[in-house]
Amino acid sequence: MFYRVDDALAVLLLGFFAGVLFGSATKAITRSRLARGYYIAVAILLVLRTVAFAAGMLLSHSSFWNPVTGFLGDLLGFLFAASFGLALRRRDGREFLTDSLVLGALRMALAFTFAVAGIGKAFSMAPMADFFTQSGYSITFLKFIVIAEIFGAIGALLPWAVVPALLGLTVDMFGAVLTHIHNGDPLNDSTGAIGLLIRLTAVGVLWTLRARPRVPLTTLRNALVGVTAAVTACLLIAVGGSVAVRHLSRAIPALASPVAPPSH
């Protein structure tokens, strides 16, 4: 089924190859016009997904609206990957991907995805609490993740907060993958997080490559090296953090439990 989370990687691959296939047809279109069209397409999908998500949360027909929300999310992922396929066939590929409208659209789609994830967790606390408890985490940590994903989504939209937001959300997604590995869950349970890690990394590279006033352009090699180092650091933080949080989640209830008075 097209809207299932385990198809996230397939959607990205399909979008990329579609962009490569039809990229030559866009060569006659100016970069600014193509960027504007891309931005408008993403904005329309985000509005539609917002309506579908709200309807699924507020109305009783969630069995209809939830697949619609997922399908629109897949279309956003498809467009995300298609932009890179298009850029591969254009001489101004770097300029297209780092155009303020394209980069803004990519950040908006990423921010909305995490905002929906955070809000969705907040509205389904009972099943999420069961999952976090079974994974060795506390309910407090679940609340922290909800807040972190929503604030991370907001940060992705603010130019001065993009880098810390991308770093924090990358740690979050590595934590999700590591949690599924710890629980012995099938790989399909992690592909959604892996797909978001790919998108976070791609936006990080483009953010590094963007043109800035009075700053020399960064080479692709240097951007890849820097982002790879940052992603590796996020992985290490996620590994250490998941172990530490599980330890604290076990220790806090033990410290909070009353000590039985000695028997005489």
C-alpha positions in Angstrom: 0.0 0.0 0.0 1.5 3.3 -1.1 1.0 5.2 2.1 2.6 2.7 4.5 5.6 4.0 6.4 7.7 1.0 5.2 7.5 2.4 1.6 9.2 5.7 2.6 12.5 4.7 1.0 10.8 3.4 -2.1 9.0 6.7 -2.5 12.3 8.6 -2.2 14.0 6.4 -4.8 11.0 6.7 -7.2 11.0 10.4 -6.9 14.7 10.7 -7.6 14.6 8.5 -10.7 11.5 10.4 -11.9 13.4 13.6 -11.5 16.3 12.2 -13.5 14.0 10.9 -16.2 12.1 14.1 -16.7 14.9 16.5 -15.8 15.9 17.1 -19.4 12.4 18.4 -20.1 13.0 21.2 -17.7 16.2 22.5 -19.3 14.2 25.2 -21.2 12.6 26.4 -18.0 14.6 29.1 -16.2 15.9 28.3 -12.7 13.8 31.0 -11.0 10.6 29.9 -12.7 11.2 26.2 -11.9 12.0 27.1 -8.3 8.9 29.1 -7.9 6.8 26.3 -9.4 8.4 23.8 -7.0 7.7 26.1 -4.0 4.1 26.5 -5.0 3.6 22.7 -5.5 5.0 21.9 -2.0 3.0 24.7 -0.4 -0.2 23.3 -1.9 0.5 19.8 -0.7 1.3 21.1 2.8 -2.0 22.9 2.9 -3.9 19.8 1.8 -2.0 17.6 4.2 -2.8 20.1 7.1 -6.5 19.8 6.3 -6.3 16.0 6.0 -4.3 15.7 9.3 -6.7 18.0 11.1 -9.8 16.1 9.8 -8.2 12.8 10.8 -7.6 14.1 14.3 -11.0 15.8 14.8 -13.5 13.8 12.8 -14.6 10.2 13.3 -13.6 9.0 9.8 -9.9 8.6 10.6 -9.8 5.4 8.6 -10.3 7.6 5.5 -8.3 10.7 6.4 -5.2 8.9 7.9 -4.4 7.2 4.5 -5.0 10.5 2.7 -2.5 12.2 5.1 0.0 9.5 4.5 -0.5 9.6 0.7 0.1 13.4 0.7 3.2 12.9 2.8 4.4 10.4 0.2 3.9 13.0 -2.5 5.9 15.5 -0.5 8.7 12.9 -0.1 8.4 12.2 -3.9 8.9 15.9 -4.7 11.7 16.2 -2.2 13.7 13.4 -4.0 12.6 14.6 -7.5 14.2 17.9 -6.9 17.6 16.2 -6.7 16.9 14.2 -9.8 16.0 17.3 -11.7 19.2 19.1 -10.4 21.3 16.2 -11.7 20.2 16.9 -15.3 20.7 20.7 -15.1 23.8 22.7 -15.5 22.6 25.0 -12.8 21.7 22.1 -10.5 23.5 23.5 -7.4 22.0 26.9 -7.9 18.5 25.4 -8.3 18.7 23.3 -5.1 20.2 26.1 -3.1 17.7 28.7 -4.5 15.9 30.3 -1.5 12.5 29.1 -2.7 13.6 25.5 -3.2 15.5 25.3 0.0 12.6 27.0 1.8 10.2 24.4 0.3 12.5 21.5 1.4 12.7 23.0 4.9 8.9 23.6 5.1 8.2 20.0 4.1 10.7 18.7 6.7 9.4 20.9 9.4 5.8 19.9 8.7 6.7 16.2 8.9 8.2 16.6 12.3 5.4 18.9 13.5 2.8 16.3 12.5 4.9 13.5 14.2 5.1 15.5 17.4 1.4 16.5 17.5 0.4 12.9 16.5 2.3 11.6 19.5 0.7 14.2 21.8 -2.8 13.0 20.7 -2.0 9.3 21.1 -0.2 9.3 24.4 -1.6 6.0 25.6 -0.2 3.8 22.8 3.0 5.9 22.7 3.4 5.6 26.4 3.1 1.8 26.1 5.8 1.7 23.4 8.2 4.0 25.3 7.7 2.0 28.5 8.3 -1.3 26.7 11.5 0.3 25.2 12.8 1.1 28.6 12.0 4.8 28.6 10.0 7.0 30.9 6.8 8.9 30.2 8.8 12.1 30.9 11.1 11.2 28.1 8.2 10.7 25.8 6.9 14.2 26.6 10.4 15.6 26.0 10.5 14.0 22.5 7.1 15.5 21.7 8.3 18.9 22.7 11.6 18.5 20.9 10.1 17.4 17.6 7.7 20.4 17.6 10.3 22.9 18.5 12.7 21.3 16.1 10.1 21.7 13.3 9.8 25.4 14.2 13.6 25.8 14.3 13.9 24.3 10.8 11.9 27.3 9.5 14.1 29.9 11.3 17.3 30.8 9.5 19.3 31.3 12.7 18.0 28.0 14.2 18.3 25.7 11.1 21.6 24.1 12.1 20.7 23.2 15.8 17.3 22.1 14.6 18.7 19.7 12.0 21.2 18.4 14.5 18.6 17.8 17.2 16.2 16.1 14.8 19.0 13.9 13.5 19.7 12.7 17.0 16.0 12.1 17.4 15.8 9.9 14.3 18.9 8.0 15.1 17.4 7.4 18.5 14.2 6.0 16.9 16.2 3.6 14.8 18.3 2.5 17.7 15.2 1.9 19.8 13.7 -0.4 17.2 17.0 -2.3 17.0 17.0 -2.6 20.8 13.5 -3.9 20.8 14.2 -6.4 18.0 11.6 -4.8 15.7 11.6 -5.6 12.0 13.6 -3.3 9.7 10.3 -1.9 8.2 9.6 -0.2 11.5 12.8 1.9 11.0 12.5 2.9 7.3 10.5 6.0 8.1 13.2 7.3 10.4 15.9 6.3 7.9 14.1 8.2 5.2 13.9 11.3 7.4 17.7 10.9 8.2 18.3 11.0 4.4 16.2 14.2 4.1 17.8 15.8 7.1 21.3 15.1 5.8 20.4 16.4 2.3 19.0 19.6 3.7 22.1 20.0 5.8 24.3 19.7 2.8 22.3 22.2 0.8 22.2 24.6 3.8 26.0 24.4 3.8 26.3 25.0 0.0 23.9 28.0 -0.1 25.3 31.3 -1.2 25.8 33.8 1.6 26.8 37.5 1.5 30.6 38.0 2.0 31.2 34.3 2.5 33.1 32.2 -0.1 31.1 29.4 -1.6 31.6 26.0 0.1 32.8 23.2 -2.2 30.6 20.1 -2.4 33.5 18.0 -1.0 33.9 20.2 2.1 30.1 20.3 2.6 29.9 16.5 2.5 32.9 16.1 4.9 31.4 18.6 7.4 27.9 17.1 7.3 29.2 13.6 7.6 31.2 14.5 10.7 28.1 16.2 12.2 25.9 13.1 11.4 28.5 10.8 12.9 28.5 13.0 16.1 24.7 12.8 16.2 24.8 9.0 16.0 27.3 8.8 18.9 25.1 11.2 20.9 22.0 9.0 20.2 23.8 5.8 21.2 25.1 7.3 24.5 21.8 9.1 25.1 19.6 6.1 24.6 21.7 4.1 27.1 21.7 7.0 29.6 18.0 7.6 29.3 17.2 4.0 29.9 19.4 3.9 33.0 17.8 7.1 34.3 14.3 5.8 33.6 15.0 2.7 35.7 16.8 4.7 38.5 14.2 7.5 39.0 11.3 5.2 40.0 13.6 3.3 42.4 14.7 6.6 44.0 11.1 7.8 44.2 9.7 4.7 45.9 9.3 5.0 49.6 11.8 3.0 51.8 10.0 0.6 54.0 10.6 1.2 57.7 12.8 -1.3 59.4 11.0 -4.1 61.3 11.5 -4.5 65.0 
